[in-house]
């Protein structure tokens, strides 16, 4: 579904050039204000030194109502009334002076509950009309029959019914790129819907609501559509009941999905922004350059009727602040971070906010090189803080986390390439295995320099054999070697996994007791394989191989048996209402909500068919935790691939015919659709054997035959891509 912004109804913001001479960063003026992920503490807005407080609620939009060059505020309250809060200041020094009612003809009220308002050109000429969400599930559009400087709205309006619980949670934007503004509604329950504009120039009409990019987050979802990252595509900003605001960026590489996973806006200290204690729930976000400094600010109302301004903080400002803090604590940063919690928040906040802006694409490519040039010298200027080393966790517990966050920001500041990774490694003084992990595999290993050379060598050998296109991990941490601070202060990166702090060589049998033989492997390395597998099918593969992602859930449904009902498609998860009805008919559940969990667990417990339905344990665990269903297969596939296949055959022959689908799922994904693949055997101490195998595929590209060593496996499939026939027999290569 294509998306494009409709500029006809968005107000124009004037950008003031940003300069940061102290960091040698200068940024040219652009046509729109700069977005940011980080904001200063919330300040309540006032009129005549009195805090603004609307009745029962405040839903906010910014608008240059009278076209005098500054921004006014539009607000809907909780009693059906609309308000204009006029700005009599200047573009850079706003001063709210009065609050007056907005009317449409003689109409002064829209119901008696929560109300939302936005001005957008929807019908007729180019004048922005009045769009009002009200009365639980109504949206009324009043045509502007006045002028730009003196808007007036016709009384009657055109009213549409939208989703229940909308209550003024709405926005107007051209979501499908057809040149006509559509209607996007939120709801009390959290569902967001899209109403396509099916009208004409003079007659407004919207289609019935349809699910908006599968956004379902409770509660009180307030949508705002804006080109947040200035890429020409609309993004979604969503205010929630819990005081937070989440950004969903347009997914340019996933046109069918529309939006990427959400990222929460941040405070200046890098923590997730939350104003619940200030606004009493029901955050109603609006972005605008309120103080005219060229950076978008956040304004929000909420349940208690107050209105708050949160100043946007530009990334050059954060760089300057970071440098100032380092200079001030030149010789004592480790001790100061331990003793001064406020300083700790400031220092880490500079880096985490920079990483959030980088990840959100908010720092222009032209500025990223300058950002790298400003940050890279700090490693040599402050080597005791930022070069790779082993820190004393008792004296300086924050330093390994701070150094790692700095490394991540430096790596993300420039485009990913082999040459740029070498530049980062050179700046940071990475050597030996740490350098290889970064320059060759793009991974920053964060372990407080506690791993042995043997750890590093074994990791590199294993990761080199993993098809690089099947996973995308930027950081690997070992929390046990980083100290207790890591539990409270997360290292933010594009993607990362954590592994256990174990010695190399500790054995583990990754196979069940009914396996043809034990599959002894190395716990440290199999944990690494498991965690990297978390980043495979459910993350990277979900975009690249949606067919296999869907097959994972079909396999889970098969293993769960006929009494567990899945939605269609199965990736939508278990239909618990249908499943509960079946359990009641079976007598497995008495119908009481408080007993459901016990009934669910008891149904699967101590039953061989469920203990052996999944190759790594009782199927109930994987039904409850589907995110583990693929990752755990890596424990067997990397420990001993050939044994895993033999194990599946033994279970097949004893009537447990679901395991082979689990083997084929990981084999299909790691083979990347090719006819050549790899079988692994990973032994304690890091000894890794990799053997080539050959696949033959059917017309639908499913693996039909596997040849390995002196064996050959053959498969037939049903229409659901699950195996119906499985043979394993000796094979002798032709001489």
Rosetta blueprint (number, residue, H / E / L):
1 X L
2 X L
3 X L
4 X L
5 X L
6 X L
7 X H
8 X H
9 X H
10 X L
11 X L
12 X L
13 X L
14 X L
15 X L
16 X L
17 X L
18 X E
19 X E
20 X E
21 X H
22 X H
23 X H
24 X L
25 X E
26 X E
27 X E
28 X L
29 X L
30 X L
31 X L
32 X L
33 X L
34 X E
35 X L
36 X L
37 X L
38 X E
39 X E
40 X L
41 X L
42 X L
43 X E
44 X E
45 X L
46 X E
47 X E
48 X L
49 X L
50 X E
51 X E
52 X L
53 X E
54 X L
55 X L
56 X L
57 X L
58 X L
59 X E
60 X E
61 X E
62 X E
63 X E
64 X L
65 X L
66 X L
67 X L
68 X L
69 X L
70 X L
71 X L
72 X E
73 X E
74 X E
75 X E
76 X E
77 X L
78 X L
79 X L
80 X L
81 X L
82 X E
83 X E
84 X E
85 X E
86 X E
87 X E
88 X L
89 X L
90 X L
91 X L
92 X L
93 X L
94 X L
95 X L
96 X E
97 X E
98 X E
99 X E
100 X E
101 X E
102 X L
103 X L
104 X E
105 X L
106 X L
107 X E
108 X L
109 X L
110 X L
111 X L
112 X L
113 X L
114 X L
115 X L
116 X E
117 X E
118 X E
119 X E
120 X E
121 X L
122 X L
123 X L
124 X L
125 X L
126 X L
127 X L
128 X L
129 X E
130 X E
131 X E
132 X E
133 X E
134 X E
135 X L
136 X L
137 X L
138 X E
139 X E
140 X E
141 X E
142 X E
143 X L
144 X E
145 X L
146 X L
147 X L
148 X L
149 X L
150 X L
151 X L
152 X L
153 X E
154 X L
155 X L
156 X L
157 X L
158 X E
159 X E
160 X E
161 X E
162 X L
163 X L
164 X L
165 X L
166 X L
167 X L
168 X L
169 X L
170 X E
171 X E
172 X E
173 X E
174 X L
175 X L
176 X L
177 X L
178 X L
179 X L
180 X L
181 X L
182 X E
183 X E
184 X E
185 X E
186 X L
187 X L
188 X L
189 X L
190 X L
191 X E
192 X E
193 X E
194 X E
195 X E
196 X L
197 X E
198 X L
199 X L
200 X L
201 X L
202 X L
203 X L
204 X L
205 X L
206 X E
207 X L
208 X L
209 X L
210 X E
211 X E
212 X E
213 X E
214 X E
215 X E
216 X E
217 X L
218 X L
219 X L
220 X L
221 X L
222 X E
223 X E
224 X E
225 X E
226 X E
227 X L
228 X L
229 X L
230 X L
231 X L
232 X L
233 X L
234 X L
235 X E
236 X E
237 X E
238 X E
239 X E
240 X L
241 X L
242 X L
243 X L
244 X L
245 X E
246 X E
247 X E
248 X E
249 X L
250 X E
251 X L
252 X L
253 X L
254 X L
255 X L
256 X L
257 X L
258 X L
259 X E
260 X L
261 X L
262 X L
263 X E
264 X E
265 X L
266 X E
267 X E
268 X L
269 X L
270 X L
271 X L
272 X E
273 X L
274 X L
275 X L
276 X H
277 X H
278 X H
279 X H
280 X L
281 X L
282 X L
283 X L
284 X E
285 X E
286 X E
287 X E
288 X E
289 X L
290 X L
291 X L
292 X L
293 X L
294 X L
295 X E
296 X L
297 X E
298 X E
299 X E
300 X E
301 X E
302 X L
303 X L
304 X L
305 X L
306 X E
307 X L
308 X E
309 X E
310 X E
311 X L
312 X E
313 X L
314 X L
315 X H
316 X H
317 X H
318 X H
319 X H
320 X H
321 X H
322 X H
323 X H
324 X H
325 X H
326 X H
327 X H
328 X H
329 X L
330 X L
331 X L
332 X L
333 X H
334 X H
335 X H
336 X H
337 X H
338 X H
339 X H
340 X L
341 X H
342 X H
343 X H
344 X H
345 X H
346 X H
347 X H
348 X H
349 X H
350 X H
351 X H
352 X H
353 X H
354 X H
355 X H
356 X H
357 X H
358 X H
359 X H
360 X L
361 X L
362 X L
363 X L
364 X L
365 X H
366 X H
367 X H
368 X H
369 X H
370 X H
371 X H
372 X H
373 X H
374 X H
375 X H
376 X H
377 X L
378 X H
379 X H
380 X H
381 X H
382 X L
383 X H
384 X H
385 X H
386 X H
387 X L
388 X L
389 X L
390 X L
391 X L
392 X L
393 X L
394 X L
395 X L
396 X L
397 X L
398 X L
399 X H
400 X H
401 X H
402 X H
403 X H
404 X H
405 X H
406 X H
407 X H
408 X H
409 X H
410 X H
411 X H
412 X H
413 X L
414 X L
415 X L
416 X L
417 X L
418 X H
419 X H
420 X H
421 X H
422 X H
423 X H
424 X H
425 X H
426 X H
427 X H
428 X H
429 X L
430 X L
431 X L
432 X H
433 X H
434 X H
435 X H
436 X H
437 X H
438 X H
439 X H
440 X H
441 X H
442 X L
443 X L
444 X E
445 X E
446 X E
447 X L
448 X L
449 X L
450 X L
451 X L
452 X L
453 X H
454 X H
455 X H
456 X H
457 X H
458 X H
459 X H
460 X H
461 X H
462 X H
463 X H
464 X H
465 X H
466 X L
467 X L
468 X H
469 X H
470 X H
471 X L
472 X L
473 X L
474 X L
475 X E
476 X E
477 X E
478 X L
479 X H
480 X H
481 X H
482 X L
483 X L
484 X L
485 X H
486 X H
487 X H
488 X H
489 X L
490 X L
491 X L
492 X L
493 X L
494 X L
495 X L
496 X E
497 X E
498 X E
499 X L
500 X L
501 X L
502 X L
503 X L
504 X L
505 X L
506 X L
507 X E
508 X E
509 X E
510 X L
511 X L
512 X L
513 X L
514 X L
515 X L
516 X L
517 X L
518 X L
519 X L
520 X E
521 X E
522 X E
523 X H
524 X H
525 X H
526 X H
527 X H
528 X H
529 X H
530 X H
531 X H
532 X H
533 X H
534 X H
535 X L
536 X H
537 X H
538 X H
539 X H
540 X H
541 X H
542 X H
543 X H
544 X H
545 X L
546 X H
547 X H
548 X H
549 X H
550 X H
551 X H
552 X H
553 X H
554 X H
555 X H
556 X H
557 X H
558 X H
559 X H
560 X H
561 X L
562 X L
563 X L
564 X L
565 X L
566 X E
567 X L
568 X L
569 X L
570 X H
571 X H
572 X H
573 X L
574 X E
575 X L
576 X H
577 X H
578 X H
579 X H
580 X H
581 X H
582 X H
583 X H
584 X H
585 X H
586 X H
587 X L
588 X L
589 X L
590 X L
591 X L
592 X L
593 X H
594 X H
595 X H
596 X H
597 X H
598 X H
599 X H
600 X H
601 X H
602 X H
603 X H
604 X H
605 X L
606 X L
607 X L
608 X H
609 X H
610 X H
611 X H
612 X L
613 X L
614 X E
615 X L
616 X L
617 X E
618 X L
619 X H
620 X H
621 X H
622 X H
623 X H
624 X H
625 X L
626 X L
627 X H
628 X H
629 X H
630 X H
631 X H
632 X L
633 X H
634 X H
635 X H
636 X H
637 X H
638 X H
639 X H
640 X E
641 X H
642 X H
643 X H
644 X H
645 X H
646 X H
647 X H
648 X H
649 X H
650 X H
651 X H
652 X H
653 X H
654 X L
655 X L
656 X L
657 X L
658 X L
659 X H
660 X H
661 X H
662 X H
663 X H
664 X H
665 X H
666 X H
667 X H
668 X H
669 X H
670 X H
671 X H
672 X L
673 X L
674 X L
675 X L
676 X E
677 X E
678 X E
679 X E
680 X E
681 X E
682 X E
683 X L
684 X L
685 X L
686 X L
687 X L
688 X E
689 X E
690 X E
691 X E
692 X E
693 X E
694 X E
695 X E
696 X E
697 X E
698 X L
699 X L
700 X L
701 X L
702 X L
703 X E
704 X E
705 X E
706 X E
707 X E
708 X E
709 X L
710 X L
711 X E
712 X E
713 X E
714 X E
715 X E
716 X E
717 X E
718 X L
719 X L
720 X L
721 X L
722 X L
723 X E
724 X E
725 X E
726 X E
727 X E
728 X E
729 X E
730 X E
731 X L
732 X L
733 X L
734 X L
735 X L
